[in-house]
Amino acid sequence: CAFFKSKVTRGRLSKMELLKFLVCFAALAMTMAQDKILVINEEDLESIDFDEEKDDEQMVDDGETVIIEHDEVPGGIIEYTPTKIQVLASSINKFSIVLYNHLPRAYRHQVCFGSFSIMNIMSLLYIGSAGRTEEELKRVLQYKFAVQTKSLISETFSQANDLLDSSKPRQYMFNRSDTFLFNEGSRVNLKFRSEIDKFLVPVTVVSFEEKGRIAALAINHWLSARTKGYLNEVLSKVDPRSDVIAVDVSYIKGVWKNKFSSFNTEKKIFYNKGSSTNDTIVPMMRMTSNLEYFDDEWLTMVALPIKGDIFSVYFLLPKIPVEAPPTTLNIFHYAIKEAAFRMELKHVTVTIPKFRFEYALNVSRSLCDMGVKTLCRRGVFNLATMINKKKVTVGGIIHKTFVDISEAGINLGTHRAQRFVDIEEANITFVVDRPFQFSIIDSRSGMVLFLGSVDELPKHTEEKKKGN
């Protein structure tokens, strides 16, 4: 592992580096099975005669099966193929990073969106699309591999939805609620109804001209009930000239595995936009524990696990200015694709701000900028596979989330008071007192469920309880 870590570079691994790591892993597995101790030095690996001229420049990409046949490898053959959900996670992660970079700059001071839920509803549109719209969605949604057929994507999302809802005993609540609103005259094709069931997306057909306002009220009431009152007034109006509107909300509730004590929360300075002249006082939570930690010249990152060890919240502190979109894009990509796999368990004292906010946007504007050009124009978005109308006008893809980080966990409106904990300061401190980024990741698949950032925090006022 030390050899492998020393060979990791920012970017993709060569087959040679992966092969050497797998040699270590296979030899270690066989040795452990025989209750022996194995020591492999870097010199031992370098002495193995691989055909470097042939393979060193070839790279291992997502979804690629790597087969190693070599006399030096115990057992002769090692084969690794990512699972269907891991391949899907790769597409979701890439899409979420690019989407973040295309968000309207006016909405950048506090950002949080549900990567999985947006991808879920957009993938259903992709499966129901045809022609140029299909080509644009395939490219923007990062479905680049031949193995990612529409039928496989549908099957994998069905599995992923089941996986996210399968925690027993119940340690968390992941809530994703999507719906389509179609104008009268539109009818879902019979063959496509089974696809809608796999994605768990209900469909309503109503006259936008006569009953659009009533439909919006009904959908808002349904979403509020689904999210326990956390997300209200999601759909403000219905454009009577449009044919379809997609609505998507998501939030997650969970308890920290290592809880913060409210008695250790203190008011401290947070430097809005990283400026010493634009600081504010906010409540800062503090605790010390053994946590996954990473630090290099680009960023510092710590992972706070949710009880149950299925999800973790990753807090990222870039060491370079966060204002420039390319920089933010590269930092997220670097953190998710590489740094997250190089984290080590360390004894860390963490200080992070309490914060809560809603985030809402019309995703269709960002998707247009990303390359779904047929979404920008009236009457050209092709949903011929999904409904009886070949080309439609999309009135919006509305997304809304709510995030609440407190001593108890994520999105918990109330919590029991915790006793005072005398914190022993660790050698490593992680203090979030300036703009930061965060992501919530499913540890089983590496899938990014939520992506967000905070450039500014408001001056602290007494909190109002929200939700149930």
C-alpha positions in Angstrom: 0.0 0.0 0.0 2.9 2.4 0.8 4.3 1.6 -2.7 1.0 2.2 -4.3 0.5 5.5 -2.5 3.9 6.7 -3.5 3.1 6.0 -7.1 -0.3 7.8 -7.1 -0.4 11.0 -9.2 -3.1 13.5 -9.8 -5.1 11.9 -12.6 -5.6 8.4 -13.8 -3.4 5.4 -13.0 -1.4 3.6 -15.5 -2.1 -0.1 -15.9 1.4 -0.8 -14.8 0.8 0.9 -11.4 -2.5 -0.8 -10.9 -0.9 -4.2 -11.8 1.8 -3.8 -9.2 -0.7 -2.9 -6.6 -2.8 -6.0 -7.5 0.3 -8.1 -7.2 0.7 -6.9 -3.6 -2.9 -7.4 -2.9 -3.1 -10.9 -4.3 0.1 -12.0 -2.6 -1.1 -10.5 0.7 -4.5 -12.3 0.4 -2.9 -15.7 -0.2 -0.4 -15.2 2.7 -3.2 -14.2 5.1 -5.1 -17.3 4.1 -2.0 -19.3 5.2 -1.7 -17.4 8.5 1.7 -16.1 7.5 3.3 -12.6 7.5 4.2 -11.1 4.1 6.8 -8.3 3.5 7.1 -6.8 0.0 9.6 -4.2 -0.6 9.5 -1.7 -3.4 12.6 -3.3 -4.9 10.8 -6.6 -5.1 8.1 -5.1 -7.2 10.5 -3.2 -9.4 12.3 -6.5 -10.1 9.2 -8.1 -11.6 9.7 -8.2 -15.4 6.6 -6.5 -16.9 6.4 -5.4 -20.5 6.4 -1.7 -19.6 6.9 -0.5 -23.1 3.6 -2.0 -24.1 1.4 -1.1 -21.2 2.8 1.8 -19.3 1.1 4.5 -21.4 -2.3 2.8 -21.4 -4.6 4.0 -18.7 -7.3 2.3 -16.7 -10.7 4.1 -17.2 -14.0 3.8 -15.4 -16.0 0.7 -16.4 -13.0 -1.1 -17.9 -12.3 -4.7 -17.0 -8.6 -5.2 -16.2 -7.3 -8.8 -16.7 -3.8 -9.6 -15.5 -2.2 -12.8 -16.6 1.4 -13.3 -15.4 3.5 -16.0 -13.9 4.5 -13.7 -11.0 0.9 -13.1 -9.9 -0.3 -15.7 -7.4 -3.2 -17.6 -8.9 -2.3 -16.6 -12.4 -5.2 -14.2 -13.2 -6.7 -11.2 -11.4 -9.8 -9.6 -12.8 -11.5 -6.4 -11.6 -14.8 -5.1 -13.0 -16.7 -2.2 -11.4 -20.2 -3.0 -10.4 -23.2 -1.5 -12.2 -23.8 1.0 -9.4 -20.1 2.0 -9.3 -20.2 2.7 -13.1 -23.4 4.8 -12.5 -21.7 6.6 -9.6 -18.9 7.6 -11.9 -21.3 9.3 -14.3 -23.2 11.0 -11.4 -20.0 12.3 -9.8 -18.7 13.7 -13.1 -22.1 15.3 -13.9 -22.4 16.9 -10.5 -19.0 18.5 -10.7 -19.7 20.0 -14.1 -23.2 21.1 -13.0 -21.7 22.9 -10.1 -19.4 24.8 -12.4 -22.4 25.9 -14.5 -24.6 27.2 -11.7 -25.6 30.9 -12.0 -23.0 33.0 -10.2 -25.7 34.9 -8.4 -26.5 31.7 -6.5 -23.0 30.9 -5.5 -22.8 32.3 -1.9 -24.5 29.2 -0.5 -25.0 26.1 -2.7 -26.4 22.6 -2.1 -28.0 20.4 -4.6 -28.9 16.7 -4.8 -26.7 15.1 -7.4 -28.4 11.7 -7.3 -32.0 13.1 -7.4 -31.2 15.5 -10.3 -29.5 12.6 -12.2 -32.4 10.3 -11.5 -35.1 12.6 -13.1 -32.8 13.6 -15.9 -31.9 10.0 -16.7 -35.6 9.2 -17.0 -35.9 12.1 -19.5 -32.9 10.7 -21.4 -34.4 7.2 -21.6 -37.6 8.8 -23.0 -35.8 11.0 -25.5 -34.8 10.5 -29.1 -32.9 12.2 -31.9 -30.7 15.2 -31.1 -32.1 15.5 -27.6 -31.0 12.0 -26.8 -27.4 12.7 -28.1 -27.1 15.9 -26.0 -28.4 14.3 -22.8 -26.2 11.2 -23.2 -23.1 13.5 -23.5 -24.1 15.9 -20.7 -25.1 13.1 -18.3 -21.7 11.5 -18.8 -23.1 8.2 -20.2 -20.0 7.7 -22.4 -19.4 4.0 -22.1 -20.9 1.4 -24.5 -22.0 -0.7 -21.6 -24.3 2.1 -20.4 -27.3 1.2 -22.5 -30.7 2.7 -21.7 -32.0 -0.6 -20.3 -28.9 -1.0 -18.0 -29.2 2.6 -16.8 -32.9 2.0 -15.9 -32.1 -1.2 -14.1 -29.2 0.3 -12.2 -31.2 3.3 -11.0 -33.9 0.9 -9.7 -31.2 -0.9 -7.8 -29.7 2.4 -6.5 -33.0 3.6 -5.3 -33.6 0.3 -3.4 -30.0 0.5 -2.0 -30.5 4.1 -0.7 -33.8 3.0 1.0 -32.5 -0.2 2.5 -30.8 0.8 5.8 -31.8 -1.5 8.6 -32.0 -0.7 11.4 -33.0 2.8 10.2 -29.9 5.0 10.8 -30.8 7.8 8.4 -33.5 9.1 6.0 -32.7 9.8 2.4 -35.7 11.5 0.8 -35.9 12.0 -2.9 -39.2 13.1 -4.4 -39.6 13.7 -8.1 -42.6 14.3 -10.3 -43.6 15.2 -13.9 -46.4 17.6 -14.7 -47.6 17.2 -18.3 -50.0 19.6 -20.1 -53.3 18.2 -21.3 -53.0 16.4 -24.7 -49.8 14.6 -23.6 -50.0 11.0 -22.8 -47.3 8.6 -21.5 -46.7 5.8 -23.9 -47.8 2.4 -22.5 -44.4 0.8 -23.1 -42.7 3.6 -21.1 -44.8 3.3 -17.9 -42.7 0.5 -16.6 -39.6 2.8 -16.9 -41.4 5.5 -14.8 -42.1 2.9 -12.1 -38.4 2.0 -11.9 -37.4 5.6 -11.3 -40.2 6.1 -8.8 -41.4 9.3 -10.5 -45.2 9.9 -10.5 -46.8 11.7 -13.5 -49.7 14.2 -13.5 -51.5 15.3 -16.7 -53.6 18.5 -16.3 -54.6 21.6 -18.3 -51.9 24.1 -17.6 -54.2 26.9 -18.8 -57.2 26.1 -16.6 -55.8 24.2 -13.6 -52.1 25.1 -13.6 -52.4 27.1 -10.3 -54.3 24.3 -8.6 -51.8 21.7 -9.8 -48.9 23.7 -8.5 -50.6 24.0 -5.0 -51.3 20.2 -5.0 -47.7 19.4 -5.9 -46.3 21.7 -3.3 -48.6 20.1 -0.7 -47.4 16.7 -1.7 -43.7 17.6 -1.6 -44.1 19.3 1.8 -45.8 16.2 3.2 -43.1 14.0 1.7 -40.3 16.1 3.2 -41.9 16.5 6.7 -42.3 20.2 6.1 -38.7 20.9 5.2 -39.3 21.9 1.6 -42.3 24.1 0.8 -43.5 26.2 -2.1 -41.2 24.4 -4.6 -43.3 25.2 -7.7 -44.3 28.8 -7.8 -46.1 28.9 -11.2 -47.0 26.9 -14.3 -46.3 28.3 -17.7 -49.4 27.6 -19.7 -47.4 27.7 -23.0 -45.1 24.7 -21.9 -45.8 21.0 -22.3 -43.9 19.5 -19.4 -42.4 20.6 -16.0 -40.1 18.4 -13.9 -39.9 19.0 -10.1 -37.3 17.4 -7.9 -36.5 17.8 -4.2 -34.2 15.9 -1.9 -32.8 16.0 1.6 -31.1 13.7 4.0 -31.5 13.3 7.8 -28.8 11.6 9.9 -27.1 11.6 13.2 -23.3 12.0 13.5 -21.4 8.9 14.4 -19.2 11.1 16.6 -21.6 13.7 18.0 -20.7 17.2 18.8 -21.7 18.5 22.2 -23.8 21.7 22.2 -21.9 22.7 25.3 -18.7 22.9 23.3 -20.3 25.2 20.6 -18.8 28.7 20.8 -19.3 31.9 18.7 -16.3 32.5 16.6 -15.3 34.4 13.5 -16.1 33.2 10.0 -14.4 35.1 7.1 -17.0 35.6 4.4 -15.5 35.2 0.9 -12.2 34.7 2.7 -11.9 38.4 3.5 -10.7 39.7 6.8 -12.8 42.8 6.2 -16.0 40.8 5.7 -16.0 38.6 8.8 -19.1 37.6 10.9 -19.7 35.8 14.2 -21.3 32.4 13.9 -21.7 29.4 16.2 -18.8 26.9 15.7 -19.1 23.3 16.8 -16.0 21.5 18.1 -15.1 17.9 18.8 -12.0 15.6 18.7 -12.1 12.1 17.3 -10.4 9.6 15.0 -11.4 10.7 11.5 -10.5 10.2 7.9 -8.2 13.1 7.1 -6.2 14.4 4.1 -3.9 17.3 3.6 -1.6 18.4 0.8 -0.6 21.6 -1.0 -4.0 21.9 -2.7 -6.6 21.2 0.1 -7.3 19.9 3.5 -10.3 17.5 3.9 -12.0 15.6 6.7 -14.8 13.1 6.6 -17.5 13.1 9.3 -19.4 9.7 9.2 -23.1 9.5 9.7 -24.2 6.9 12.2 -24.4 3.6 10.4 -21.2 4.2 8.4 -23.1 4.3 5.1 -22.8 8.1 4.4 -20.1 10.6 5.3 -20.0 14.3 5.0 -16.7 15.5 3.5 -15.6 19.1 4.3 -13.1 20.6 1.9 -10.9 23.6 2.6 -9.1 24.6 -0.6 -5.7 26.2 -0.1 -6.1 28.4 -3.2 -8.8 31.0 -3.9 -12.2 29.6 -4.5 -13.7 32.4 -6.5 -12.6 31.2 -10.0 -14.9 28.6 -11.4 -12.1 26.5 -13.0 -10.4 26.4 -9.6 -13.5 25.2 -7.9 -14.1 22.6 -10.6 -10.6 21.2 -10.3 -10.7 21.1 -6.5 -14.0 19.1 -6.4 -12.7 16.8 -9.1 -9.4 16.3 -7.3 -11.1 15.7 -3.9 -13.6 13.2 -5.2 -11.5 11.3 -7.8 -8.2 11.1 -5.8 -7.9 12.7 -2.4 -10.9 10.8 -1.0 -9.0 7.5 -1.7 -5.8 8.8 0.0 -7.4 9.8 3.3 -5.9 8.3 6.5 -7.3 7.8 10.0 -6.0 10.6 12.2 -6.7 12.0 15.6 -8.3 15.4 14.7 -9.9 18.3 16.4 -12.6 19.6 14.1 -14.2 23.0 14.3 -17.0 23.6 11.8 -19.8 26.2 11.7 -23.5 25.4 12.2 -25.5 26.4 9.2 -28.8 25.9 7.5 -30.3 27.1 4.3 -32.5 26.3 1.4 -31.3 26.2 -2.2 -33.5 26.3 -5.2 -32.8 26.7 -8.9 -34.2 25.9 -12.4 -31.6 23.3 -13.5 -32.7 23.7 -17.1 -30.7 26.9 -17.5 -27.5 25.3 -16.4 -28.2 22.2 -18.5 -28.5 24.5 -21.6 -25.1 25.9 -20.9 -23.7 22.4 -20.4 -24.8 21.4 -23.9 -28.5 20.4 -23.9 -29.4 23.0 -26.5 -32.8 21.5 -27.4 -33.8 22.3 -23.8 -33.4 26.1 -24.4 -35.7 26.4 -27.4 -39.5 26.0 -27.6 -40.9 22.9 -29.3 -37.7 21.1 -30.0 -37.1 18.9 -27.0 -37.7 15.4 -28.3 -39.5 13.0 -25.9 -40.9 10.7 -28.6 -40.1 7.6 -26.7 -41.8 8.8 -23.5 -45.0 10.5 -24.6 -47.3 10.7 -27.7 -45.9 14.1 -28.6 -42.6 14.0 -30.5 -41.3 17.5 -29.6 -42.2 19.6 -26.6 -41.4 22.7 -24.7 -40.0 22.2 -21.2 -41.3 24.8 -18.7 -38.6 24.1 -16.2 -36.6 21.5 -14.2 -37.1 22.8 -10.7 -34.8 21.5 -7.9 -34.8 22.4 -4.2 -32.8 21.1 -1.2 -32.6 22.0 2.5 -29.4 21.5 4.5 -29.1 21.9 8.2 -25.7 21.1 9.9 -25.9 21.0 13.7 -24.5 19.3 16.7 -26.8 16.3 16.3 -26.3 15.7 12.6 -27.8 16.6 9.2 -31.2 18.1 8.8 -32.4 17.5 12.3 -34.7 20.3 13.4 -34.4 19.5 17.1 -32.0 17.5 19.1 -31.4 16.4 22.7 -28.9 18.4 24.6 -25.6 16.7 24.9 -23.5 16.7 28.1 -20.3 18.8 28.2 -17.3 17.0 26.8 -13.8 18.1 27.9 -12.0 18.2 24.5 -8.4 17.2 24.4 -6.9 19.2 21.6 -5.4 16.8 19.0 -2.1 17.5 17.2 -4.1 18.0 14.0 -6.7 20.7 13.9 -9.3 21.3 11.1 -10.9 24.7 11.5 -13.5 25.8 9.0 -13.5 29.6 9.4 -13.5 30.6 5.7 -15.2 29.5 2.4 -15.5 25.8 2.2 -17.0 23.0 0.1 -18.8 19.9 1.2 -20.2 16.7 -0.3 -22.3 13.8 1.1 -21.0 10.5 -0.3 -22.4 6.9 -0.1 -19.4 4.9 1.1 -20.7 1.7 -0.5 -20.5 3.0 -4.1 -18.6 6.2 -3.8 -21.6 8.0 -5.2 -22.0 11.8 -4.5 -25.5 12.3 -3.2 -25.1 16.0 -2.5 -22.6 18.7 -3.4 -22.4 22.1 -1.9 -20.3 25.1 -0.9 -20.5 28.0 1.5 -18.8 31.3 0.7 -20.8 33.4 3.1 -22.7 32.9 6.4 -25.1 35.4 7.8 -24.6 36.9 11.2 -25.9 34.5 13.9 -29.4 35.0 15.2 -31.6 32.8 17.4 -32.6 29.7 15.4 -36.2 29.0 14.5 -37.2 25.4 14.6 -38.3 24.0 11.3 -40.1 20.8 10.3 -41.1 18.0 12.6 
